[in-house]
Each structure stands twice: as structure tokens, then as C-alpha cells.
Amino acid sequence: MKNAFNTAIEELLAAQAARDAGELGPYPYSLKREAALSKAIVALAQTHGVRLQEPLQIDARGEYSIVALMEGRSNATMGCAQYGPALAELLTRYGSRCGISPGAVVAENGWCHLNHLSAEKMVLDVYDAVDHEAST
């Protein structure tokens, strides 16, 4: 059975293939890409035991606001949860920022911004690493 992360990545790769084949124009591609990328980020966080605030969308700056939710809450208006060390390290590796400039995301953080291109690279790198490990 496929997990949600793999399914989201396959949707992302299918959208890219359709765009490259000329079957999907720029606007329909951007919608499919954003939807698949958002699903992949949410699923990736879940593999680290972190539930994210949804909907996860690319904002006007081209960034995702990635916010960890506390148990039993549907939004972060009263504070956010923590990423934990593994997810914080992963987000840091791809240039996320907590505030106005990029820097390290620590395990105690629960919100950051990540550029959509960096987010795509992150999820594809994770997918490739897991896929590579499974084949060896």
C-alpha cells in the first residue's frame, strides 16, 4: 500500500511529465503542482509526528507558511506545537526562515516560511533518498 507522501510525489511527477509533454498548460500545471506539493509537505511532516495547519498554500511571496499544530487544535491562533529535531533539521537544510532572514530552525520552533522551489527540492530529495535506500 502506498503512503500519502509517495502518492503526493507521484502526482507531482505526473504533473511535471504532462507539462513537459505539452498536455498541461502553465496555469493548470501550477494548480496541480501546488496541490501535490502541499500534500507532500503535510505527509512528510506526519512521518516526523508533526501535524501541520492546513490548507497549506503558496502565498504572494512564493512561500509556504509551515505551522505545526498542537494536539486537538485546528489552528495556531493560541500558539503552535514544536517541529522536533528531525523536521527542524530538514527544514533548515532547505533555507527556511523564521522571521525576515534565513537561519536555523530549532526543534522548539513550530512555524517557518519556505520558498515553494525549496519545498519542491526538499520533498523530491527525500523521495529520492527513500527510494534509493529501498533499492539497495
Secondary structure, DSSP 8 states (H G I E B T S, - for coil): ---HHHHHHHHHHHHHHHHHTTSS-HHHHHHHHHHHHHHHHHHHHHHTT--B-S---B-TTSEEEEEB--TT-SS-TT------HHHHHHHHHTT-BSSSSB----TT--EEEEEHHHHHHHHHHHHHHHHHHHH-
